[in-house]
Amino acid sequence: MGGGSNCCVACSGIAILPKNSRAYNRRRKKRIMSAKDAVFRLLETLPDDAYIEDIQYHLYVLQKVRAGEEAVSAGKVILHEEVMRELAEPMRLPTRGPSHSG
């Protein structure tokens, strides 16, 4: 199973994964490295002339990915099928009162 449509880590920290997928099982079992080790590993992958803003951005992404991994480990997941079912429902917009043009 490949492709971005099957697996996503939302910024809210809730992972959306198909149950029993390889990604789901791998992330549940994966040992999360220490924050310090993760930062060192990140810095090793960036070019020597990287800007501070580049480093900040990559740290932000790393933080969001780690939050998603922790959500998976804690069982805070929404099955892909459930998300697709909710997206298929018609959107319910709030109703407004009468418009007052003046």
C-alpha positions as CSV (number, residue, x, y, z in Angstrom):
1,M,0.0,0.0,0.0
2,G,1.7,3.2,-1.1
3,G,0.7,6.7,-1.8
4,G,-0.4,9.7,0.2
5,S,-4.1,8.9,0.0
6,N,-3.8,5.9,2.4
7,C,-1.8,7.5,5.2
8,C,-1.7,11.0,6.7
9,V,-0.6,12.6,9.9
10,A,-2.8,15.5,10.7
11,C,-1.5,18.6,12.4
12,S,-4.1,18.1,15.1
13,G,-2.1,15.1,16.3
14,I,-4.7,12.5,15.2
15,A,-3.4,10.0,12.7
16,I,-5.6,8.8,9.9
17,L,-4.5,5.3,8.9
18,P,-6.1,2.3,7.4
19,K,-6.4,-0.3,10.2
20,N,-4.0,-3.2,9.9
21,S,-2.0,-1.5,7.2
22,R,1.8,-1.9,7.3
23,A,2.2,1.8,8.2
24,Y,-0.3,1.5,11.1
25,N,1.5,-1.5,12.6
26,R,5.0,-0.2,11.9
27,R,4.2,3.1,13.7
28,R,2.6,1.3,16.7
29,K,5.8,-0.7,17.2
30,K,8.3,1.9,16.3
31,R,10.5,3.2,19.1
32,I,10.5,7.0,19.1
33,M,14.1,8.3,19.4
34,S,15.0,11.0,21.9
35,A,14.3,14.6,20.9
36,K,18.0,15.4,21.0
37,D,18.9,12.5,18.7
38,A,16.2,13.5,16.3
39,V,17.5,17.1,16.1
40,F,21.1,15.8,15.6
41,R,19.9,13.5,12.8
42,L,17.9,16.4,11.2
43,L,20.9,18.7,11.3
44,E,23.1,16.1,9.6
45,T,20.7,15.9,6.7
46,L,20.5,19.7,6.1
47,P,23.2,21.4,3.9
48,D,25.9,23.4,5.7
49,D,24.5,26.7,4.3
50,A,21.0,26.1,5.6
51,Y,19.2,29.2,7.0
52,I,17.8,29.3,10.6
53,E,14.4,29.5,9.0
54,D,15.0,26.2,7.2
55,I,16.0,24.6,10.4
56,Q,13.0,26.0,12.2
57,Y,10.6,24.7,9.5
58,H,12.2,21.2,9.6
59,L,11.9,21.2,13.4
60,Y,8.3,22.1,13.1
61,V,7.6,19.3,10.7
62,L,9.5,16.9,12.9
63,Q,7.4,17.9,15.9
64,K,4.2,17.4,14.0
65,V,5.3,13.9,12.8
66,R,6.3,12.9,16.3
67,A,3.0,14.1,17.6
68,G,1.3,11.9,15.0
69,E,3.4,8.9,16.0
70,E,2.5,9.4,19.6
71,A,-1.2,9.7,18.7
72,V,-0.9,6.4,16.9
73,S,0.9,4.8,19.9
74,A,-1.9,6.1,22.2
75,G,-4.6,4.7,19.9
76,K,-5.9,8.1,18.9
77,V,-6.6,7.1,15.3
78,I,-9.4,7.6,12.9
79,L,-9.8,4.8,10.4
80,H,-9.4,5.9,6.8
81,E,-12.7,4.3,6.0
82,E,-14.5,6.4,8.6
83,V,-13.0,9.6,7.3
84,M,-14.0,8.8,3.7
85,R,-17.5,8.0,5.0
86,E,-17.8,11.4,6.7
87,L,-16.4,13.2,3.7
88,A,-19.0,11.5,1.5
89,E,-21.9,13.0,3.6
90,P,-23.3,16.3,2.4
91,M,-21.9,19.3,4.2
92,R,-24.2,20.8,6.8
93,L,-23.9,24.5,6.8
94,P,-25.3,26.7,9.6
95,T,-28.5,28.6,8.7
96,R,-28.5,32.3,8.8
97,G,-31.3,34.6,9.8
98,P,-32.8,37.1,7.3
99,S,-30.4,39.4,5.6
100,H,-30.7,43.1,6.6
101,S,-29.6,45.4,3.9
102,G,-29.5,49.0,4.8
